[in-house]
Amino acid sequence: MAEASSLVGKLETDVEIKAPAGKFHHMFAGRPHHVSKATPGNIQNCELHEGDWGKVDGEAKVAKERIEAVEPEKNLITFRVIEGDLMKEYKSFLLTIQVTPKHGGPGSIVHWHLEYEKISEEVAHPETLLQFCVEVSKEIDEHLFFNLKPILTIKRYIVGADGEAKVAKERIEAVEPEKNLITFRVIEGDLMKEYKSFLLTIQVTPKHGGAGSIVHWHLEYEKISDEVAHPETLLQFCVEVSKEIDEHLLAEE
């Protein structure tokens, strides 16, 4: 909602996204030239300090902006519009984007805050620009989330006591860098002969009061029948993989 004052106004909105907060923030703070690749229908060009800020009311608009503030620890960035079409209707225009991780689950919330002063009462409050921000958020999210979900093929992983090699094709389902967490969903391969669904989550946390870390493996699955065994051998395989990767990493130091 806009403020009661006829000339000075504020508009805000929240957009729920699937991508991690830091990655969305970095698109604006560190890779502005990638914004137009993520949402080409809305933003034709975007460079550090200036760019074409898409369309409002279906009409192409140009805005030249200056980065006013960046707070990486808060995933916050503020732009001040200094030239372009918006300055024909507004004396000042600030746009702040802050992204926060969702509590209790993957994904983030993008908060857009527009603060402006109109040149006259005849100028409308920029609700269409706010809707534009929502659309941009969703398209950037799709771009980021798609890039977070490459298809990986893992060969020769041992699940049986007989030492038989198994193949699984997995998709990255979620990544939370701030928690050192990643989740894979098995989508093809030998496991799918025995399980309707199979999720594998790995989270690594530093040990309290000492060196080293704890790797937590979480397997979540649905068997195709009661005859299928629970995957204890796969869990033991995960333990062995952890130890071998640990030795490899320590040898590199």
PATI-208944 format. One record per residue: residue in one letter; x, y, z of N, C-alpha, C in turn. Coordinates in steps of 0.2 Angstrom, whole numbers, plus 2048, in hexadecimal, padded with zeros to 3 digits. Layout:
N
AXYZXYZXYZ ...
This chain:
253
M8047FA800800800800804806800 A80280B7FC8068127FC804816802 E80981A80480881E80A802823809 A7FF82680E7FA82B80D7FC83180A S80283480B80483A808804839800 S80183F7FD80083F7F680683E7F1 L80C8417F48128417F081783C7F2 V81883B7F881D8367FB81982F7FC G81D82A7FA8198237FA81E81E7FB K81C8187FE8208127FF81B80C7FD L81E8087F981B8027F781F7FC7F9 E81C7F67FB8207F07FD81D7EA7FB T8207E57FA81E7DE7F88237D97FA D8207D37FB8247CD7FC8237C87F7 V8287C57F58287BF7F082B7B97F2 E8287B47F382B7AD7F582E7AA7EF I8357A87F08397A57EB83C79E7ED K83E79A7E98417947EA8497947EB A84C7997E885379A7E885679D7EF P85C79B7F085F79E7F685F7A57F6 A85F7A87FC85F7B07FD8657B37FA G86B7B07FC8717B37F98727B37F2 K8707AE7EF8707AD7E786C7B37E4 F8667B47E78617B97E48647C07E5 H8677C17EB86A7C77EC8707C97E8 H8747C37E687A7C47E28787C67DB M8727C47D98717C67D28707CD7D1 F86E7D17D686E7D87D68747DC7D8 A8787D97DD87D7DC7E08847DA7DC G8847D47DA88B7D27D788A7D07CF R8847CF7CD8847CD7C687E7D07C2 P87D7D77C38787DA7C08777D97B8 H87C7D77B587B7D67AE8787CF7AC H8777CB7B28747C57B186C7C57B2 V86A7CB7B58637CC7B685F7CC7B0 S8617CF7AB85E7CF7A485D7C87A1 K8627C47A28627BD7A085D7B97A3 A85C7BB7AA8577B77AE8507B97AC T84F7BF7AA8487C27A98487C67A3 P84A7C479D84B7C87978447CB795 G83E7C87978387CC7958377D2799 N83A7D379F8387D97A383E7DE7A3 I8447DB7A384A7DF7A384E7DE79D Q84F7E37988537E279285A7E2793 N85C7E67988647E77998657EA7A0 C86A7E77A386B7E97AA8737E97AB E8767EE7AD87D7EF7AF87E7F27B5 L8847F17B88857F57BE8857FC7BD H8807FF7C187F8077C287A8097BC E8798057B78738077B38708017AF G86A8027AC8677FD7A98607FF7A7 D85D7FB7A28567FC7A08527F87A5 W84E7FB7A884A7F87AE8437F67AB G8437F27A683D7EF7A38377F37A1 K8317F17A382B7F47A08267F57A6 V8237FB7A681E7FD7AA8187FF7A6 D8127FC7A880C7FD7A480D7FB79C G8117F679B8127F37958177F8790 E8197FD79381D80278F824801792 A82980178D83080078F832807793 K83680679983880B79C84080A79E V84381079E84B81079F84C8137A6 A8508107AA8528137B085A8127B1 K85D8177B38648177B58648187BD E8678137C08678127C786E8127CA R86F8147D08758147D487480F7DA I87980B7DB8788077E187980B7E7 E87480C7EB8758107F187780D7F7 A8768077F88788037FE8787FB7FC V87D7F87FF87D7F17FF87F7EE806 E87B7E980887D7E680E87C7DE80D P8827DB80B8827D48098807D080F E8817D281587F7CD81B8787CD81C K8747D281986D7D281986A7D1812 N86E7CF80D86C7CE8068677D4804 L86A7DA8058667E080486A7E57FF I8667E77FB8697EC7F68647F27F5 T8667F87F48627FE7F38658017ED F8608037E88618077E285E80D7E3 R8618137E085E8197DF85E81B7D8 V85881C7D585781E7CE8598257CE I85E8267C986182D7C885F8307C1 E85D82C7BC85C82E7B685782A7B3 G85382C7AD84F8287A984782A7AA D8438257A883C8277A78398287AE L83B8247B38388257BA83982C7BC M83E82F7BB8408367BD83B83B7BA K8388397B583383E7B282D83F7B6 E82B83A7BB82683A7BF82783A7C6 Y82D8397C882F8387CF83583D7D1 K8358407D683B8447D88408407DB S83E83A7DE8438367E184082F7E1 F84482A7E08428237E084781E7E2 L84681B7E884A8167EB84780F7EA L84B80A7E98498037E884D7FE7EC T84B7FB7F184F7F77F684C7EF7F5 I8517EB7F484F7E47F48537E07F9 Q84F7DD7FD8527D98038507D1802 V8547CD8038527C68028547C2809 T84F7BF80C8507BB81284F7B4811 P8537AF8148517A881384A7A6817 K8467A28148407A081784279C81E H83E79D82383F79982983B792828 G83F78D82A83C78682A83C783824 G83F78581F83F782818843785813 P84478280D84878580884578B805 G84878F8018467957FE84779B802 S8447A17FF8457A880283F7AC801 I83F7B280483A7B780383E7BD800 V83C7C07FA83F7C67F883A7CC7FA H83D7D17FD8397D67FF83B7DC7FB W8367DF7F78377E57F38347EB7F7 H8387F17F78367F77FB8377FD7F6 L8328007F48328067EF83180C7F4 E8358117F38348177F783581D7F2 Y8308217F18318267EC82D82D7EE E82E8327EA82A8387EA82883A7E3 K82283B7E281F83C7DC8208447DB I8208467D482184D7D281A8517D3 S81484D7D380E8507D480984B7D6 E80384D7D87FE8497DA7FB8457D4 E7FC8477CE7F98447C87FD83D7C7 V80383D7C98078377C88048317CC A80482B7C98018257CD8068227D1 H80481F7D780981B7DA80B8157D6 P8118137D781480E7D28128077D4 E80B8057D48097FE7D580B7FA7D0 T80B7FC7CA80D7F87C48157F67C4 L8197FA7C78207F97C88217F47CD L81D7F47D281D7EF7D881B7E87D5 Q8167E87D18147E17CE81A7DF7C9 F81D7E47C68237E27C18287DF7C6 C82A7E17CC82F7DF7D082D7D77D2 V8277D67D38257CF7D58267CB7CF E8247CD7C98267C97C382D7C77C2 V8317CD7C38387CC7C283B7C77C7 S8397C77CE83B7C37D383A7BB7D1 K8347BA7CE8327B37CC8367B17C7 E8377B57C283B7B37BC8437B27BE I8457B67C284C7B57C484D7AF7C9 D8487AD7CD8477A77D18477A17CC E8437A17C784379B7C384A79A7BF H84D7A07BE85479F7BB85979D7C0 L85979F7C685E79D7CB85C7967CD F8567947CE85478D7D08567887CB F85478A7C48567857BF85E7847BF N8627897C08697887C086B7847C6 L8677847CC8697807D28677797D1 K8647777CC8617707CB86476D7C5 P86B76C7C486D7687BF86C7617C0 I86C75D7BA86B7567BB8727537BC L87374F7C187974C7C38797447C2 T87D7417BF87D7397BF8837377C3 I8817337C88867307CD8877297CB K88C7267C988D71F7C789171C7CD R8907157CC8947107D18937127D8 Y88D7137DA88D7147E188A70D7E4 I88D70B7E988C7047EC8867057F1 V8817017F087B7007F587A6F97F8 G87D6F57F487C6EE7F68826EB7FA A8806E67FE8866E380288A6DF7FD D8876DD7F788B6D97F38906DD7EF G8906E47F08956E87EC8936EA7E5 E88D6E97E488A6EA7DD88A6F17DC A88C6F47D688C6FB7D48856FD7D2 K8837037D587C7057D387D70C7D0 V87870E7CC8787157C98727197CB A87371F7CD86E7237CE86E72A7CB K86972C7C88697337C58657387C9 E86873D7CB8657417D18647487CE R86074C7D185F7537D08607577D7 I86375D7D68647617DC85D7647DE E85A7627E48547657E685476B7EA A85976C7EE85A7727F28617737F4 V8637797F486977B7F68697817FB E86C78080186C786806873787808 P87778B80587E78C80687F78E80D E87B79281087C79581787B78F81C K87878A81A87778481F87C77E81D N88077F81788477A81587F774813 L87A77581087577080F87376F808 I8737698058707677FF86C7617FF T8677617FA86275B7FA8627597F3 F8637527F286274F7EB85C74B7EB R85874B7E58537477E48557427DE V85573B7E08567367DB8507367D6 I8527367D084D7377CA84D7317C6 E85372D7C58537277C18597237C4 G85971D7C185E7187C385C7127C7 D86070E7CA85F7087CD85A7097D4 L85B70F7D78577107DD8507107DC M84E7137D68477147D484470E7D2 K8487087D28447017D18416FF7D8 E8447027DD8417007E483E7057E8 Y83F70B7E683C7117E98387167E5 K8327187E782E71C7E48317237E4 S8347257E983772B7EA83D72B7EF F84272F7EE84872E7F284C7357F2 L84C7387F885073E7F985573D7FE L85B7417FC861740800864747802 T86474980886674F80A86D74F80E I87175380D87875381087875A813 Q87A75A81A87B76181D881760821 V88676582188C76582588C76B829 T88E76983088E76E83589576E839 P89877483A89E77483E89D771845 K8A276D8478A276B84E8A3770853 H89F7708588A077585E8A6773862 G8AA7798638B07788678B6774865 G8B677385E8BC77085B8BC770854 A8C176D8518C276D84A8BD768847 G8BC7688408B876383D8B176583C S8AD7608398A67618388A275B839 I89B75B839897756839893756833 V89375082F88F74F82988974B82B H88374E82A87D74B82B87A749824 W87874282487574081E86E73E820 H86974081C86273F81D85F73C816 L85D73681785A732811852732813 E84E73480E84773480E844730808 Y84072B80983E727803838724804 E8357217FF82F71D7FF8307177FB K8307117FE83170B7FA82B7097F6 I82C7057F18277037EC8236FD7F0 S8266FA7F48226F47F88256F37FE D8226EF8038256ED80982B6E8808 E82B6E58038316E08028386E4801 V8376EA7FF83E6EE7FE8416EF805 A8476EE80584B6F080C84C6F780D H84C6F981384E700814855701812 P85770781085E70780D864709812 E86570481786A70581C871704818 T8717008138786FF81087A70680C L87570980A87671080787871580C L87671581287871981787F718819 Q88171181A88871081B88C712816 F88A71280F88E71480A88F71C80A C88A72080D88B72780E890728813 V89072481889572581D89C72481A E89D71F8168A471D8138A672380F V8A172580B8A272B8068A473180A S8A173380F8A37388138AA738816 K8AC7328188B373181B8B8732815 E8B772F80F8BC73080A8BC737807 I8B773A8078B77418058BB74580A D8BA7448108BD7488158C5747815 E8C77418148CE73F8138D174380D H8CD7438078CF7468018D074E802 L8CB7518068CB7588078D175A80C L8D27568118D87578168DE757812 A8DF75280D8E575180A8E7757805 E8E175B8038E27617FF8E5767803 E8E47678098E676D80D8ED76D80E 
